[in-house]
Amino acid sequence: MARDARWDIQAPFYIEIDVAEADIDRLEHVNNSVYPKYMEQAAWAHTLALGLDWDSYVALDTACVVRHHALDYIIAANLGDRLQVATWVAENDGRLAMWRHFQMRRASDGRTIFRGRTQYVTVRLSNGRPCRMPQPFVDAYAAVEHV
């Protein structure tokens, strides 16, 4: 593996995604608009692994919505690449907001191709207004320590 074949934190949660033809743009690499889709897939898979699902969100009348993205495109991904899309909760104020970090690596050589950060805020499903994070969210979305 390449020299930078490591994660930004120890043992993050990750999924693997194979780059598909529909993800490729005219420049013959993954279009920049596709990376947030990969991020969402990893975030939902992580949420499920943490014990929350859509039914939990509905029962709590609460959801997490994106407030801000910060995206760093490092190396292009290409058709046929298998990507490891990692995510973890880096910060959680326990009240309204949390930051989820992302790192994507190419599985073939372990090189980091992308990093991102997303701030989520909690809202009521019934009215779309910001609300205090319910205790199950505080517990499940606890921040992890960085390496």
WOBELJO-V254720 format. One line per field, one symbol per residue. ss: DSSP state (H for helix, E for strand, C for the rest). phi: phi as a letter, one per 20 degrees, with the letter a starting at -180 (. if undefined). psi: psi as a letter, one per 30 degrees, with the letter a starting at -180 (. if undefined). A space follows every 10 residues. Layout:
ss = ???
phi = ???
psi = ???
This chain:
ss = CCCCCCCCCC CCEEEEEECC HHHECCCCCE CHHHHHHHHH HHHHHHHHHC CCCHHHHHHH CEEEEEEEEE EEECCCCCCC CEEEEEEEEE EECCCCEEEE EEEEEECCCC CEEEEEEEEE EEEECCCCCE CCCCHHHHHH CCCCCCC
phi = .fgefbefcf lffbddcefd gfeedfembf fffegfffff ffffffgffe ndcfffgffe lbbdcfdbdc ccedcfdcgn fddddebbee bbemcccbdd dcbdceffcm ffdacbcced cecfffcmeg bfffgffgff effdfef
psi = llegillflk ilkllkkkkl effkafghlk kfffeeeeee eeeeeeeeff gkaeeeeeef hklklkekkj kjjekkklkf kkkjjlllje kjfgdellkk lkkklkeefg kkfkklkkkk lklkeffgkk lkkleeeeee hkklkl.
